[in-house]
Amino acid sequence: MSTTLTPASDLDPADLRTAFGAFPTGIVALAAVSDAAPIVLVASSFAVGVSQEPPLVMFAVQRTSTTWPTLRELPALGVSVLGETHTDVIRQLSAKDKSQRFAGVSTTVLPSGALLLDDAPVHFECAVESSHVAGDHDIVVLRVTGLANDHSKQPIVFHRSSFARLSA
């Protein structure tokens, strides 16, 4: 059996999005407090293990994001790997209406201003290390400055535009 590939010059954006969606990813909330208000960006492009020394992680953010310009200027960001208990709030955290994003969402604010979503399987406290232009996105490298794991909690996975649970 052979596979026929569509040349990049002929790619339909909807087909590309569908292809990208076939790759299961975790979902994170990058959050902090800015001017006494919580601010969050939800990403499914998060990658761990970029480097262990120094400890680095990364994610990609659309260059049109209206949230990232505020977050990137803050001294610390909380990165919460979202879990099964967050399924109902993921779209709320991503809503265009920023005023209600945290309604009913339990959080913890660290002394650095990083904001963590309670009940996440993994929490990172990070600082922006570097940013690199990559087409219509920026690839952002974050230095991990703090870490907490809770192996009793399961992450949620985003696959084909739906949320899925890992089998235990």
C-alpha positions in Angstrom: 0.0 0.0 0.0 1.3 3.4 -0.9 0.4 6.8 0.6 -0.1 9.8 -1.7 0.9 13.1 0.0 -0.6 16.4 -0.8 2.1 19.0 -1.5 2.4 21.8 1.0 1.4 24.3 -1.7 -2.0 22.5 -2.1 -2.8 22.0 1.5 -6.3 23.0 2.6 -6.1 24.6 6.1 -9.1 22.5 7.3 -7.3 19.3 6.2 -4.1 20.4 8.0 -6.1 21.2 11.2 -7.7 17.7 11.0 -4.3 16.1 10.5 -2.9 18.0 13.5 -5.9 17.0 15.6 -5.2 13.3 15.0 -2.2 13.6 17.3 -3.3 13.3 20.9 -2.0 16.0 23.2 -2.2 17.0 26.8 -3.8 20.4 27.7 -2.3 23.0 30.0 -3.4 26.2 31.5 -0.7 28.9 31.7 -1.8 31.4 34.3 -0.8 34.2 36.6 -2.1 37.2 38.3 -1.7 40.6 36.5 -2.9 43.8 38.1 -4.7 41.8 40.8 -6.7 39.8 38.2 -6.2 36.2 37.1 -5.2 35.7 33.5 -5.0 32.4 31.6 -4.1 30.9 28.3 -5.0 27.3 27.4 -2.6 25.4 25.2 -2.5 21.9 23.7 0.9 22.5 22.2 2.8 22.0 25.4 6.0 19.8 25.4 8.0 18.6 28.4 11.5 17.2 28.4 13.0 20.0 26.3 15.9 20.0 28.6 16.7 18.6 32.1 19.7 20.9 32.7 18.5 23.5 32.9 14.9 22.3 33.3 13.0 23.6 30.3 9.5 23.1 28.8 7.9 24.8 25.8 4.6 25.5 24.1 3.4 27.3 21.0 1.0 30.3 21.0 -0.8 32.0 18.1 0.7 35.3 17.3 -2.8 36.8 17.3 -3.3 35.9 21.0 -4.6 38.8 23.0 -3.7 37.0 26.3 -0.1 36.1 25.7 1.3 39.7 25.4 0.3 40.2 29.1 1.4 36.8 30.4 4.8 37.0 28.7 5.7 40.2 30.6 5.1 38.6 34.0 7.9 37.3 36.2 6.3 33.9 36.8 3.7 31.7 35.2 1.8 28.7 36.6 1.5 25.8 34.2 -1.2 23.3 35.3 -1.4 20.1 33.3 -5.2 19.8 33.2 -6.8 16.6 34.4 -10.0 14.7 34.3 -11.6 17.0 36.8 -11.1 20.0 34.5 -13.1 18.7 31.5 -16.0 21.0 32.2 -13.9 24.1 32.7 -11.4 23.8 29.7 -13.7 25.7 27.3 -14.6 28.2 30.0 -10.9 29.0 30.5 -10.5 29.4 26.7 -13.6 31.6 26.2 -13.3 34.9 24.4 -15.1 36.6 27.3 -12.2 36.9 29.7 -14.3 38.2 32.6 -15.9 34.8 33.4 -12.9 32.5 32.8 -12.3 31.7 36.4 -15.9 31.7 37.7 -16.2 28.6 40.0 -12.6 27.5 39.2 -10.5 26.6 42.3 -7.0 28.1 42.1 -3.9 28.7 44.2 -1.7 31.8 43.7 1.9 31.4 44.5 4.0 34.3 46.1 5.6 34.8 42.6 2.1 35.6 41.1 2.0 32.3 39.3 -1.5 30.9 39.3 -2.2 27.1 39.5 -5.5 25.3 38.9 -6.2 23.0 41.8 -6.5 19.3 41.3 -4.1 19.2 38.4 -1.9 16.1 38.0 1.2 18.3 37.5 2.0 21.9 38.3 5.0 23.8 37.1 6.1 27.3 38.1 8.0 28.8 35.2 9.6 31.9 33.8 9.9 32.8 30.2 13.4 31.8 28.9 13.1 32.7 25.2 10.6 33.0 22.4 11.0 32.2 18.7 8.9 33.2 15.7 7.5 30.1 13.9 5.1 31.1 11.1 1.8 32.2 12.6 2.9 31.1 16.1 5.6 31.8 18.6 7.4 28.9 20.2 8.0 29.8 23.8 10.6 28.1 26.0 9.9 28.3 29.7 12.4 27.6 32.6 10.9 25.5 35.3 11.5 27.0 38.7 9.1 24.8 40.7 7.3 21.5 40.3 4.6 19.4 42.0 3.3 16.0 40.9 0.1 14.2 42.0 0.2 10.8 40.5 -3.2 10.0 41.9 -4.8 12.3 39.3 -5.1 11.5 35.6 -4.5 14.1 32.8 -7.1 14.8 30.1 -6.1 14.4 26.5 -7.2 16.4 23.5 -7.7 14.3 20.3 -9.8 15.0 17.2 -11.4 18.1 18.8 -12.6 16.1 21.8 -11.5 15.5 25.3 -10.5 11.9 26.2 -9.5 10.1 29.3 -6.5 7.8 29.5 -7.5 4.2 30.5 -6.2 3.3 33.9 
